Each structure stands twice: as C-alpha cells, then as structure tokens.
C-alpha cells in the first residue's frame, strides 16, 4: 500500500499539486455545476443535453457508476435527428463500459458511433482498442489502418498496429511500427508512454523504462509516465533502477530522476539507497521541499535510527506544520523511543490537522495502548473502522487490543471473522491479513494453507511476502519455516530493521524469533543493508 502514498508524494512535487487544494468531484466549483444540472433536470426531466453534460462531468471525475444512468437517459430521450448528441453519447457510454472492464458492451455502442460518423477518429480509435481488448485482432487491425487513411501522421494508429503485431508474434513489424510512431511525433510524451506499454508487452523492460523516462524528459508533469515508472519497480525493480541510473548519469542536475529513483528504492525497502538520493537532492540544491526530510526520516525510522529520524521529521515540520502524515511519523518515532506520552501528543497534532485521518487515529490508538489507556485506544480504532470498514488493518489492531488488553475475546473474534471474510483485490497477498485473522481465531490449518499458497504462487519481488511469511510461521510456532522466510526476505533486500526487531502492533511480527540465535546471526550477516 505504501507505494500509493509515495506516488502521491511524487505528484505533489513534480506534478504541481498543492496539499491544500480540493479537487475531484468534491471541488466546490464542480459541486456548483452539478447543482445547476440538477435544477435544470427538475425543470425539464427529459433534457438529453443536460443528462449528457452531467454524465460527461461524472466521467471526467471517474464517477462511472453515476455517469452511466445519465448517458442512458440522454440516448433514450435524444431524437434520431440529433446525430451529434447521439455520437457523443455512444462514445461516452462505450468509454464508461471500457473503464469498468465491460468491453463486450462497449463494442456495440462504438459500432453505432461509427455508423453515425464513419470518419470519426475518436470513435474508430476507441473501437479498434476495444476490439483489441476482446481479442478481435484482425478487426482491430482493419480499424487502425482506417485511422491511417484518415490521418497518416497519427502515431496512435502505428502504436495500435504494433500491439497487434506483438500478439501475432511479428516482432519485426512491431518494432517498425513503433519507430514510425516516434518519428511522427518525437516530442510527444504520450507517444513514448504508449511505446513503453508495447515494449513491456514484448518483454523489453529496459526499453520500456527508457521510454517512460523519455516521456518525463519531454513532459515532467506527465502523470501516466510517472505512475507507470514508479509502479514498474513493483514487477521489475532492476530494470527501473537501471533506467533511472542511466538517466541520472546523463543528466545529473535533473533532480526529478534522482527523486523517482529514491521513491522506488524506498518503496521496495532499499532505504540506504533512498536516503543517499534524497540527501544528494538537498546537498546539491536540486530541489527544496519539506517532504525530502520527511522521506529521509521515514527511511531512518525503518532502519532503526530513531534519533536521526526524529531530527529530520522535526525539521520537516519546521518547514510545514499542517501535514498530518508528518505528525503521524513523528508519533511512530517517539513510540519507538519509548516516549509514549509524547507520541500521543504527536498523533493528536496529526488529528488536529485532519480529524478523519485513519493513520493518525490508528497511531494515536497505538500510542494510548503503549501508555496503558486501552479503552481510548479501542475507541479510536473503532473510528478508523467506521471511516474505512474494508481496511483489515484497523480491525486487526482493535481485535488484538480486545484480546490482549481488554479481556473481550468475543469482540476480538468477531473482528477477526470480519477480516477473514473480507474480499480484496489482494486476497492472495499477505496484506489482506486473512491468514493471521484465521490463525488468531484458532483455525490454524486453514490459515496455514493460505500462507503456504501465497508463498508458492505469488512472486516476491522485494522480500515483503517472505517477511509476512516469517511473521506468520513465527506466530504458529514453526520456527524452521519462519527462519526460511527470514533468509529469503533478507536475500531479496527487505531492510526494514524496525519490523525485524521492534514491531509488535496487532500481533503481526516475528515474535519469539528475536530470541533465536539463528535469527540474530541472519540479521548480522546482512548488516550492510541496514547500514549497521
């Protein structure tokens, strides 16, 4: 989950967002526009233009479920003579279906759009991409070639033909199409992003990373390139780091590349490398930003360098006081130092900035728990659950407090059952915490099958999965299996020294391994990744 926080941090710096700006569907201007639409529809419930305009507004903000009934109404009420309205509506509804992973529903709408406007570039382009998604490669190829006839200088058609060529194992044609696409528009960042996706499909990961970097070189505010480059670290960390290192070697004064490399390294637990890049940005005055000091502080916290971490987070807070996440990190550091009352105050400061910040609620609860105020800890975690009932972490923390500190075994079991029954996109990943919930409910056999399956089927790119495996087997008492996971996690570079040696929250930790000489020897063997 942390990668998404880091992506947000990257966006703040390089995409020009401000922490205080209110955006999206809740933006006051957007809400005012929606209110006007509502009033006009009350006056004229069959105004298809208003339905279509409101659907478009919802779509722009990613509110696809709300957009769909409006565009349905627009199509229902628009007369056949309003071909322009119907064209927009069919294209928009197809976009909604595609965004909600229903391409089979999108295709008929796009066919109708192409009947209304046989030379519409946007309709044919979306139709070709939808056909490609559905595996209708010959139909897609025909439509991409139609695009070339409409505009022979449009790189989109060449990218589309390259994607089809890859599917048909014609890699030579694919490379030729990709080269033509870039030659047509060599300064367009989106062209490089699109070529990167095809290169990734071809297995050319180094080339894909290079293209994403080229996209950012042409447009440093390209959100898609930034996101894909950062997320590339999840599946091919070496390729991402090699591409970024090459970019830094060629342009050492471009702080963005060094920052992205630091973010990727930090997200994958390579804290020393991240600190080095963050500090270089500061020392060489490539950029000035309070978040750099907070990022260094977080890395130092995870490396167990709590005093240094405290100094850096305090420096960051000296630059910007109204940042809840900075106060949450300060609370964590203080708690690690045993300064639990101060940790409560820091968490309270985070909540003063944002009363509904779940991380702040959870951290204040853990700080209270550390001071022995178990009832207040339970109340705060209850708030977090109300705010975000589908996040398993809040339930696990509260259940552990119920069971360990408040003698409320039944309440704890109810929360564990809730976690075990949750459905997540990452159900086959330890972050769902399902196996831990089952284990703490006494269902060891089912829990063990869950963990065994994850370790056998999910690729561990950075040691996180094996860290969770070590925690799980340590809690079951299977020391040998736990130590096997420790060895693999360390080999993959999982350098979170705090988690290895100090973390206890919610019972998800390596527990008794910390008293095992074999475990201590493993940590000592890998001292270099911790900077010890």
C-alpha positions, 0 to 999 in steps of 0.5 A: 500500500505504501507505494500509493502514498509515495506516488502521491508524494511524487505528484505533489512535487513534480506534478504541481499539486498543492496539499491544500487544494480540493479537487475531484468531484468534491471541488466546490466549483464542480459541486456548483455545476452539478447543482445547476444540472440538477435544477435544470433536470427538475425543470425539464426531466427529459433534457438529453443535453443536460443528462449528457453534460452531467454524465460527461462531468461524472466521467471526467471525475471517474464517477462511472457508476453515476455517469452511466444512468445519465448517458442512458437517459440522454440516448433514450430521450435524444431524437434520431435527428440529433446525430451529434448528441447521439455520437457523443453519447455512444462514445461516452457510454462505450468509454464508461463500459471500457473503464469498468472492464465491460468491453463486450458492451462497449463494442456495440455502442462504438459500432453505432458511433461509427455508423453515425460518423464513419470518419470519426477518429475518436470513435474508430480509435476507441473501437479498434482498442476495444476490439483489441481488448476482446481479442478481435485482432484482425478487426482491430487491425482493419480499424487502425489502418482506417485511422491511417487513411484518415490521418497518416501522421497519427502515431496512435494508429502505428502504436495500435498496429504494433500491439497487434503485431506483438500478439501475432508474434511479428516482432519485426513489424512491431518494432517498425511500427513503433519507430514510425510512431516516434518519428511522427511525433518525437516530442510527444510524451504520450507517444513514448508512454504508449511505446513503453506499454508495447515494449513491456508487452514484448518483454523489453523492460529496459526499453520500456523504462527508457521510454517512460523516462523519455516521456518525463524528459519531454513532459515532467508533469506527465502523470501516466509516465510517472505512475507507470515508472514508479509502479514498474519497480513493483514487477521489475525493480532492476530494470527501473533502477537501471533506467533511472541510473542511466538517466541520472548519469546523463543528466545529473542536475535533473533532480526529478530522476534522482527523486523517482529513483529514491521513491522506488528504492524506498518503496521496495525497502532499499532505504540506504539507497533512498536516503543517499538520493534524497540527501544528494537532492538537498546537498546539491540544491536540486530541489527544496521541499519539506517532504525530502526530510520527511522521506529521509526520516521515514527511511531512518525510522525503518532502519532503526535510527530513531534519533536521526529520524526524529531530527529530520521529521522535526525539521520537516515540520519546521518547514510545514506544520499542517501535514498530518502524515508528518505528525503521524511519523513523528508519533511512530518515532517517539513510540519507538523511543519509548516516549509514549506520552509524547507520541500521543501528543504527536498523533493528536497534532496529526488529528488536529490537522485532519480529524478523519485521518485513519493513520493518525487515529490508528497511531494515536490508538497505538500510542494510548495502548503503549501508555496503558489507556486501552479503552481510548485506544479501542475507541479510536480504532473503532473510528478508523473502522467506521471511516474505512470498514474494508481496511483489515488493518484497523480491525486487526489492531482493535481485535488484538487490543480486545484480546490482549488488553481488554479481556473481550475475546468475543469482540476480538473474534468477531473482528477477526471473522470480519477480516477473514471474510473480507474480499480484496483485490489482494486476497492472495497477498499477505496484506489482506491479513486473512491468514493471521485473522484465521490463525488468531481465531484458532483455525490454524490449518486453514490459515496455514494453507493460505500462507503456504499458497501465497508463498508458492504462487505469488512472486516476491519481488522485494522480500515483503511476502517472505517477511509476512511469511516469517511473521506468520510461521513465527506466530504458529510456532514453526520456527524452521519455516519462519527462519526460511522466510527470514533468509529469503526476505533478507536475500531479496533486500527487505531492510526494514530493521524496525519490523525485524526487531521492534514491531509488535502492533496487532500481533503481526511480527516475528515474535519469539524469533528475536530470541533465536540465535539463528535469527540474530546471526541472519540479521548480522550477516546482512548488516550492510543493508541496514547500514549497521 
